[in-house]
């Protein structure tokens, strides 16, 4: 009967029984799959975050903060060079007991004939309640109108 000689990593395995041969081949097969999976995982990169592509708008920043029972809503909108007008309408909502957004009859409208619009508004807040502001924007640059929206939420501590 012929002898089986396996040399792996400088170690000789001679005349191994049938079960031992199967175990070594299975082990080698599993290691090969593992190395392929690791190589694939190392080469996979996360996609870049999606950012809006605007023509007239350079940046929109908005946020809600709280001090005690006062909410502060701040906005900064920057238009590209050549922007002649920025208009913004902000609508305030709170999340009611049924988990639905209810509009607070308080909205803010601003317009600025420049490439920058910034404002801060305050509102009364209740601890434990989540608030949301929907911001609708229009920016005019070189006679071209561009709309945008941005929503922010926060819970009063």
C-alpha positions as semicolon CSV with decimal commas, in nm:
position;residue;x (nm);y (nm);z (nm)
1;X;0,000;0,000;0,000
2;X;0,146;0,342;-0,096
3;X;0,234;0,582;0,180
4;X;0,099;0,935;0,192
5;X;0,352;1,206;0,263
6;X;0,221;1,554;0,339
7;X;0,462;1,836;0,405
8;X;0,306;2,152;0,544
9;X;0,505;2,438;0,690
10;X;0,815;2,222;0,718
11;X;0,632;1,950;0,916
12;X;0,606;1,605;0,762
13;X;0,290;1,403;0,810
14;X;0,353;1,044;0,703
15;X;0,115;0,755;0,664
16;X;-0,183;0,924;0,820
17;X;-0,501;0,729;0,865
18;X;-0,815;0,813;0,664
19;X;-0,976;1,022;0,939
20;X;-0,662;1,224;1,003
21;X;-0,627;1,300;0,630
22;X;-0,984;1,424;0,616
23;X;-0,934;1,639;0,924
24;X;-0,620;1,802;0,784
25;X;-0,783;1,869;0,446
26;X;-1,093;2,011;0,617
27;X;-0,872;2,230;0,837
28;X;-0,680;2,358;0,533
29;X;-1,008;2,426;0,350
30;X;-1,150;2,623;0,647
31;X;-0,829;2,826;0,682
32;X;-0,842;2,907;0,310
33;X;-1,201;3,032;0,336
34;X;-1,118;3,233;0,648
35;X;-0,825;3,405;0,477
36;X;-1,040;3,490;0,175
37;X;-1,315;3,638;0,396
38;X;-1,061;3,842;0,594
39;X;-0,903;3,974;0,274
40;X;-1,246;4,074;0,139
41;X;-1,343;4,246;0,466
42;X;-1,016;4,439;0,474
43;X;-1,068;4,564;0,119
44;X;-1,427;4,675;0,179
45;X;-1,462;5,041;0,272
46;X;-1,763;5,227;0,398
47;X;-1,930;5,463;0,153
48;X;-1,885;5,836;0,194
49;X;-2,172;6,013;0,371
50;X;-2,432;6,157;0,140
51;X;-2,423;6,534;0,129
52;X;-2,659;6,760;-0,062
53;X;-2,536;6,910;-0,387
54;X;-2,664;7,264;-0,409
55;X;-2,598;7,525;-0,671
56;X;-2,689;7,838;-0,471
57;X;-2,645;7,718;-0,111
58;X;-2,306;7,683;0,048
59;X;-2,415;7,560;0,393
60;X;-2,715;7,526;0,624
61;X;-2,669;7,486;0,998
62;X;-2,959;7,467;1,240
63;X;-3,006;7,334;1,590
64;X;-3,219;7,329;1,902
65;X;-3,074;7,371;2,251
66;X;-3,238;7,413;2,589
67;X;-3,166;7,609;2,906
68;X;-3,416;7,518;3,175
69;X;-3,759;7,553;3,010
70;X;-3,645;7,779;2,727
71;X;-3,571;7,637;2,384
72;X;-3,329;7,811;2,151
73;X;-3,351;7,756;1,776
74;X;-3,050;7,883;1,581
75;X;-3,000;7,899;1,205
76;X;-2,714;8,001;0,979
77;X;-2,757;7,981;0,602
78;X;-2,470;8,067;0,371
79;X;-2,527;8,128;0,000
80;X;-2,269;8,092;-0,273
81;X;-2,099;8,403;-0,405
82;X;-2,351;8,604;-0,606
83;X;-2,646;8,522;-0,379
84;X;-2,890;8,813;-0,374
85;X;-3,162;8,687;-0,137
86;X;-3,218;8,418;0,126
87;X;-3,564;8,353;0,270
88;X;-3,635;8,106;0,551
89;X;-3,956;7,988;0,718
90;X;-3,924;7,780;1,037
91;X;-4,220;7,589;1,181
92;X;-4,212;7,456;1,537
93;X;-4,371;7,126;1,644
94;X;-4,387;6,910;1,956
95;X;-4,449;6,536;1,987
96;X;-4,784;6,476;2,161
97;X;-4,886;6,184;2,386
98;X;-4,988;5,971;2,088
99;X;-4,644;6,016;1,928
100;X;-4,767;6,249;1,653
101;X;-4,614;6,587;1,568
102;X;-4,841;6,881;1,657
103;X;-4,764;7,224;1,518
104;X;-4,719;7,502;1,770
105;X;-4,882;7,817;1,635
106;X;-4,546;7,987;1,625
107;X;-4,344;8,013;1,307
108;X;-4,064;8,243;1,207
109;X;-4,006;8,403;0,867
110;X;-3,684;8,580;0,773
111;X;-3,547;8,731;0,456
112;X;-3,208;8,884;0,390
113;X;-3,078;9,049;0,074
114;X;-2,726;8,910;0,109
115;X;-2,544;8,577;0,095
116;X;-2,586;8,508;0,469
117;X;-2,890;8,471;0,693
118;X;-2,853;8,398;1,063
119;X;-3,105;8,414;1,346
120;X;-3,189;8,275;1,688
121;X;-3,540;8,242;1,829
122;X;-3,662;8,125;2,168
123;X;-3,970;7,928;2,267
124;X;-4,119;7,790;2,588
125;X;-4,040;7,423;2,639
126;X;-4,151;7,148;2,875
127;X;-3,909;6,897;3,024
128;X;-3,932;6,553;2,860
129;X;-4,107;6,679;2,545
130;X;-3,948;6,633;2,201
131;X;-3,950;6,935;1,969
132;X;-3,897;6,961;1,595
133;X;-3,837;7,254;1,361
134;X;-3,895;7,221;0,987
135;X;-3,693;7,480;0,798
136;X;-3,791;7,576;0,442
137;X;-3,536;7,784;0,254
138;X;-3,516;7,961;-0,077
139;X;-3,194;8,108;-0,207
140;X;-3,172;8,332;-0,514
141;X;-2,840;8,359;-0,694
142;X;-2,788;8,516;-1,035
143;X;-3,165;8,517;-1,083
144;X;-3,202;8,143;-1,015
145;X;-3,423;8,023;-0,728
146;X;-3,316;7,716;-0,527
147;X;-3,531;7,562;-0,251
148;X;-3,411;7,343;0,035
149;X;-3,546;7,196;0,358
150;X;-3,382;7,086;0,679
151;X;-3,535;6,938;0,993
152;X;-3,390;6,921;1,341
153;X;-3,527;6,754;1,656
154;X;-3,432;6,766;2,024
155;X;-3,584;6,673;2,359
156;X;-3,601;6,922;2,646
157;X;-3,413;6,770;2,940
